[in-house]
Amino acid sequence: MKMIDVLLKNISQVVLISNKWTGLFILIGLFVADWTVGLAAMIGSIIAYAFARYINYSEAEINDGLAGFNPVLTAIALT
C-alpha cells in the first residue's frame, strides 16, 4: 500500500501537491485524455520510485513524491 501511495504522490507533485488522492484523480484524467499519456505517467512514476531506492534517496523525499516529480513530467512529455 505504501508503494502505491508514493507512486500516486509522484504524479500529484506535478501540480505541487503531495496527496495520493490528487495523484489518483490526475492519473484518471490523464487516462481519460489519452491512455498512452496515463500509461507513460505510471511507468515514469514506477521507474522513479525504483531508481530513488537504488541510489538511496532519503525516505522523506521518496515518501513525499519529490523523487518522482521530474521523471513523471519527462515521461508525459515524451509521449
N, C-alpha and C positions, 0 to 999 in steps of 0.2 A: 504494500500500500504506500509506503514512504517513497518508493521509487516513482510510482505513478504521480504522486503529489509533486515531486521535484520536476518530472517531465512536463507537467502542466504549468508549473511556475516558470519554467524556462520559456514557455510560449507567452505567458502573461507579462513577462518582463519586457517584451517588445513594446508594450504601451506603458512601461514603467510602473507596473503594479505587481506585487508579489502575492498572488492569490490563486489557488488551484481552480476555483470556480470560474474566475475570469479567464484563465487559460483554457478551460474546457469550452466556454462559450466562444472564445476566439477561434479555437480549433474547429468547432462545429461550423462557425461562419466561413472559415477557410474551405472546409469540405463542401459546403453548400455552393460557394462561389466557383470552386474548381477542385475536384478531388485530387488532382495531381499536386496542387499547392498545399492542401491539407496533409497529404502523404509526405511531401518534402519537409514540412514543418515538423512532423512527427519524427522522421528519420534524423533531421538535424538535431532535434532535442535528445534523441537516444544516443547519437554519436557524441554530442557534447557531454552528456552525463558519463558515458563510459570513459571518454578521454580525460575529463576532470578527475575521475577516480584514479586513472592510470598515472597522471602526473602529480598526484597528491595535493590537489586544491584543498583549501580549508573547508571543513564540514559546513561552516556557516555560509560561505559563498555558494557551495553546492545546494544547500537547502533553501536558500533564498532565490535560486534560479539565476544568479549572476553569471555563472559559468556557461549558461546556455543562451544568453541574450544574442550575441553575435552569430553563433552557428545557426540559430533558427532564422535570423534575418538573411543570412547568406544563402541558406537552403531555399528560402522563399524566393529570393532574388534570382537564383539560378534556374528556376522553373519557367 
